[in-house]
Amino acid sequence: MSNEILQAPTLRGRKGLKAVIVASTFNKKYTDALVENCRGELGHMAPGVAVTVVRVPGAFEIPMVVNRELRREEKPDAIIALGVIIRGSTAHANLIGEAVTRELLRASCDHLTPVIHEVLLLENEEQAEERCCGEALNRGREAARTAICMLALTHQ
C-alpha cells in the first residue's frame, strides 16, 4: 500500500463535464465517508463538474450499475466506484473483490471512459477507518483526484 498522495490538476472553469459516483451502502459508515470525501474533493478541485451519486446494496452490484451508466445516451465523462469489503474467515471477500475489479476494468476499456476503482478490500475495520475516514490516507479524496487527472487527460 502506498502512502503517496496523488497530485491532480484543478479543473476550475471547465463546464459540461459529468461524473457519476457508484457506491455501495454495505459497510455504510465507511462508504458514506468515501462518498462525502470524494464529493468534497471534486467540488473543491473541479467545481464545474456535475456529480451524480447512485447507491447500490453491495460491492458486487457496482459493475452492473457502472455499465448501465456507460450505456446511457449521455454517458458520464468519468465514473468513480466506491465500496468497502472487509475480509471474513472465508474466501467470499476475495471472490467479490476479484469479480468487481475484473468487471470495472472491462467496463472502462470497453467504453473508453475512466472508471476509478476504489472498492476497497480490507482486512479489518481499523484499516477501513484509516482509509475511509482518516485525513492522511483517504481513498475517497484519492478517487476524486484520480478522476480529475483522467478528466484532464481525456478532455484536453
C-alpha positions as CSV (number, residue, x, y, z in Angstrom):
1,M,0.0,0.0,0.0
2,S,1.3,3.4,-0.9
3,N,1.1,6.5,1.3
4,E,1.8,8.7,-1.7
5,I,-0.9,11.4,-2.2
6,L,-1.8,11.9,-5.8
7,Q,-1.5,15.5,-7.1
8,A,-4.2,16.4,-9.5
9,P,-4.8,19.5,-11.7
10,T,-7.7,21.6,-10.9
11,L,-10.5,21.7,-13.4
12,R,-11.8,25.2,-12.4
13,G,-13.7,26.8,-15.2
14,R,-14.3,23.6,-17.1
15,K,-18.1,23.3,-17.6
16,G,-20.2,20.5,-19.0
17,L,-18.2,17.5,-17.6
18,K,-20.2,14.8,-15.8
19,A,-19.1,12.3,-13.2
20,V,-21.1,9.6,-11.6
21,I,-20.2,8.0,-8.2
22,V,-21.5,4.5,-7.8
23,A,-21.2,3.5,-4.2
24,S,-22.4,0.6,-2.1
25,T,-24.4,1.0,1.0
26,F,-22.9,-2.1,2.7
27,N,-20.4,-1.0,5.5
28,K,-22.4,2.2,5.5
29,K,-20.2,4.2,7.9
30,Y,-17.2,3.7,5.6
31,T,-18.9,4.0,2.2
32,D,-20.7,7.2,3.3
33,A,-17.3,8.7,4.4
34,L,-15.8,7.7,1.0
35,V,-18.7,9.4,-0.9
36,E,-18.5,12.5,1.3
37,N,-14.8,12.9,0.9
38,C,-14.9,12.2,-2.8
39,R,-17.7,14.7,-3.4
40,G,-15.9,17.3,-1.3
41,E,-12.7,16.9,-3.2
42,L,-14.4,17.0,-6.6
43,G,-16.3,20.2,-5.5
44,H,-13.1,21.8,-4.4
45,M,-10.8,20.9,-7.4
46,A,-13.4,20.6,-10.2
47,P,-16.4,22.8,-9.2
48,G,-17.7,22.8,-12.8
49,V,-18.1,19.0,-12.9
50,A,-21.7,17.8,-12.4
51,V,-21.7,14.9,-9.9
52,T,-24.4,12.3,-9.5
53,V,-24.4,9.7,-6.8
54,V,-26.0,6.3,-7.3
55,R,-26.2,3.9,-4.3
56,V,-26.3,0.1,-4.7
57,P,-26.6,-2.6,-1.9
58,G,-23.1,-4.0,-2.1
59,A,-19.9,-4.1,-4.0
60,F,-21.0,-6.9,-6.2
61,E,-23.7,-4.7,-7.7
62,I,-21.4,-1.8,-8.6
63,P,-20.2,-3.1,-12.0
64,M,-23.8,-3.6,-13.3
65,V,-24.7,0.0,-12.5
66,V,-21.4,1.3,-13.9
67,N,-22.2,-0.5,-17.2
68,R,-25.8,0.9,-17.2
69,E,-24.4,4.4,-16.7
70,L,-21.9,3.9,-19.5
71,R,-24.7,2.8,-21.9
72,R,-26.8,5.9,-21.4
73,E,-27.2,8.2,-24.4
74,E,-25.4,11.0,-22.4
75,K,-22.8,8.9,-20.6
76,P,-20.7,10.4,-17.9
77,D,-17.2,11.6,-18.6
78,A,-15.9,9.5,-15.6
79,I,-17.3,7.1,-13.1
80,I,-16.0,6.6,-9.6
81,A,-16.7,3.2,-7.9
82,L,-16.7,3.3,-4.1
83,G,-17.2,0.4,-1.7
84,V,-15.7,-1.4,1.3
85,I,-15.3,-5.2,1.5
86,I,-13.9,-6.4,4.9
87,R,-12.4,-9.9,4.8
88,G,-14.0,-12.5,7.0
89,S,-13.0,-16.1,7.6
90,T,-14.0,-17.4,4.2
91,A,-12.9,-16.7,0.6
92,H,-16.1,-14.7,-0.2
93,A,-14.4,-11.3,0.1
94,N,-11.6,-12.3,-2.3
95,L,-14.1,-13.6,-4.8
96,I,-16.2,-10.4,-4.7
97,G,-13.1,-8.2,-4.9
98,E,-11.7,-10.1,-7.9
99,A,-15.0,-10.1,-9.7
100,V,-15.6,-6.3,-9.1
101,T,-12.0,-5.5,-10.2
102,R,-12.3,-7.5,-13.4
103,E,-15.7,-6.0,-14.4
104,L,-14.7,-2.4,-13.7
105,L,-11.6,-2.8,-15.8
106,R,-13.6,-4.3,-18.6
107,A,-16.2,-1.5,-18.4
108,S,-13.5,1.2,-18.6
109,C,-11.8,-0.5,-21.6
110,D,-14.9,-1.4,-23.5
111,H,-16.4,2.1,-23.2
112,L,-13.1,4.1,-23.2
113,T,-14.3,6.0,-20.2
114,P,-12.4,6.4,-17.0
115,V,-13.8,4.1,-14.2
116,I,-12.0,4.9,-11.0
117,H,-11.7,1.8,-8.8
118,E,-11.8,2.4,-5.1
119,V,-13.8,-0.6,-4.0
120,L,-11.5,-1.4,-1.1
121,L,-10.7,-5.0,0.1
122,L,-9.6,-4.6,3.7
123,E,-8.5,-6.8,6.5
124,N,-10.5,-5.2,9.3
125,E,-12.4,-2.1,10.5
126,E,-9.2,-0.4,11.6
127,Q,-8.0,-0.3,8.0
128,A,-11.4,0.9,6.9
129,E,-11.4,3.7,9.4
130,E,-7.9,4.8,8.3
131,R,-8.7,4.7,4.5
132,C,-12.3,6.0,4.6
133,C,-12.4,8.4,7.5
134,G,-8.8,9.4,8.0
135,E,-7.1,12.6,7.0
136,A,-3.7,11.3,5.9
137,L,-4.7,8.4,3.6
138,N,-8.3,9.0,2.4
139,R,-9.3,6.9,-0.6
140,G,-12.4,9.0,-1.2
141,R,-10.3,12.0,-1.9
142,E,-7.8,9.9,-3.8
143,A,-10.6,8.6,-6.1
144,A,-11.6,12.2,-6.8
145,R,-8.1,13.2,-7.7
146,T,-7.7,10.2,-10.0
147,A,-10.9,11.1,-11.7
148,I,-9.8,14.7,-12.1
149,C,-6.5,13.6,-13.6
150,M,-8.3,11.3,-16.1
151,L,-10.8,14.0,-17.0
152,A,-8.0,16.4,-17.7
153,L,-6.2,13.8,-19.8
154,T,-9.3,12.6,-21.8
155,H,-10.7,16.1,-22.4
156,Q,-7.6,18.0,-23.4
